[in-house]
Amino acid sequence: MNAQTHFITDNHPSTAKDQSEFDGFMDDRAASLDADT
């Protein structure tokens, strides 16, 4: 787990809009990690 992941985990979004953006970010991150392997 890198520093950015720790930051995200430690600072959970508090609104529905933030949660939606957070979910989209995590989906994009997972897709990019899959592409790297």
MDAnalysis code that builds the backbone (N, CA, C; Angstrom):
import MDAnalysis as mda
import numpy as np

u = mda.Universe.empty(111, n_residues=37, atom_resindex=np.repeat(np.arange(37), 3), trajectory=True)
u.add_TopologyAttr("name", ["N", "CA", "C"] * 37)
u.add_TopologyAttr("resid", np.arange(1, 38))
u.add_TopologyAttr("resname", ["MET", "ASN", "ALA", "GLN", "THR", "HIS", "PHE", "ILE", "THR", "ASP", "ASN", "HIS", "PRO", "SER", "THR", "ALA", "LYS", "ASP", "GLN", "SER", "GLU", "PHE", "ASP", "GLY", "PHE", "MET", "ASP", "ASP", "ARG", "ALA", "ALA", "SER", "LEU", "ASP", "ALA", "ASP", "THR"])
u.atoms.positions = np.array([
    [0.855, -1.197, 0.000],
    [0.000, 0.000, 0.000],
    [0.888, 1.243, 0.000],
    [0.629, 2.127, -0.934],
    [1.453, 3.328, -1.001],
    [0.839, 4.457, -0.191],
    [1.540, 5.569, -0.107],
    [1.099, 6.686, 0.727],
    [-0.259, 7.212, 0.273],
    [-0.469, 7.254, -1.048],
    [-1.745, 7.771, -1.542],
    [-2.905, 6.883, -1.099],
    [-2.686, 5.580, -1.149],
    [-3.730, 4.654, -0.718],
    [-4.023, 4.842, 0.761],
    [-2.988, 5.000, 1.579],
    [-3.187, 5.243, 3.001],
    [-3.961, 6.535, 3.219],
    [-3.623, 7.566, 2.459],
    [-4.310, 8.849, 2.602],
    [-5.796, 8.686, 2.316],
    [-6.104, 7.997, 1.227],
    [-7.504, 7.806, 0.851],
    [-8.237, 6.997, 1.918],
    [-7.607, 5.931, 2.380],
    [-8.234, 5.067, 3.374],
    [-8.483, 5.821, 4.672],
    [-7.570, 6.713, 5.028],
    [-7.676, 7.432, 6.294],
    [-8.605, 8.632, 6.209],
    [-9.003, 9.005, 4.997],
    [-9.852, 10.183, 4.826],
    [-11.079, 9.814, 3.997],
    [-11.961, 9.020, 4.603],
    [-13.140, 8.565, 3.879],
    [-14.011, 9.750, 3.483],
    [-14.495, 9.762, 2.243],
    [-15.385, 10.831, 1.808],
    [-16.670, 10.824, 2.624],
    [-17.211, 12.005, 2.880],
    [-18.330, 12.122, 3.809],
    [-19.655, 12.430, 3.124],
    [-19.628, 12.762, 1.845],
    [-20.875, 13.064, 1.146],
    [-21.081, 12.088, 0.003],
    [-22.319, 11.997, -0.463],
    [-22.620, 11.073, -1.555],
    [-21.828, 11.439, -2.805],
    [-21.700, 12.740, -3.090],
    [-20.954, 13.170, -4.272],
    [-19.494, 12.751, -4.130],
    [-18.909, 13.010, -2.977],
    [-17.522, 12.610, -2.755],
    [-17.384, 11.095, -2.855],
    [-18.361, 10.363, -2.317],
    [-18.293, 8.906, -2.367],
    [-18.321, 8.427, -3.811],
    [-19.168, 9.069, -4.624],
    [-19.254, 8.685, -6.032],
    [-17.930, 8.940, -6.735],
    [-17.332, 10.099, -6.479],
    [-16.043, 10.429, -7.090],
    [-14.963, 9.482, -6.581],
    [-15.014, 9.162, -5.296],
    [-14.060, 8.237, -4.693],
    [-14.173, 6.861, -5.349],
    [-15.412, 6.392, -5.525],
    [-15.621, 5.087, -6.160],
    [-15.090, 5.101, -7.586],
    [-15.338, 6.196, -8.296],
    [-14.840, 6.308, -9.659],
    [-13.323, 6.303, -9.687],
    [-12.717, 7.005, -8.737],
    [-11.264, 7.025, -8.644],
    [-10.719, 5.624, -8.382],
    [-11.343, 4.909, -7.455],
    [-10.869, 3.567, -7.130],
    [-11.052, 2.624, -8.319],
    [-12.160, 2.791, -9.058],
    [-12.361, 1.974, -10.259],
    [-11.268, 2.263, -11.276],
    [-10.959, 3.548, -11.470],
    [-9.912, 3.932, -12.421],
    [-8.560, 3.395, -11.967],
    [-8.316, 3.478, -10.668],
    [-7.048, 2.996, -10.118],
    [-6.923, 1.486, -10.342],
    [-7.986, 0.754, -10.059],
    [-7.957, -0.699, -10.242],
    [-7.727, -1.041, -11.711],
    [-8.384, -0.315, -12.597],
    [-8.215, -0.571, -14.027],
    [-6.775, -0.297, -14.437],
    [-6.200, 0.772, -13.918],
    [-4.829, 1.109, -14.296],
    [-3.846, 0.105, -13.702],
    [-4.116, -0.390, -12.509],
    [-3.255, -1.416, -11.924],
    [-3.359, -2.712, -12.720],
    [-4.568, -3.054, -13.157],
    [-4.749, -4.257, -13.974],
    [-3.985, -4.127, -15.284],
    [-3.994, -2.931, -15.851],
    [-3.318, -2.709, -17.126],
    [-1.801, -2.831, -16.969],
    [-1.307, -2.535, -15.779],
    [0.141, -2.577, -15.546],
    [0.666, -4.001, -15.393],
    [-0.220, -4.941, -15.096],
    [0.248, -6.302, -14.821],
    [0.170, -7.177, -16.055],
])
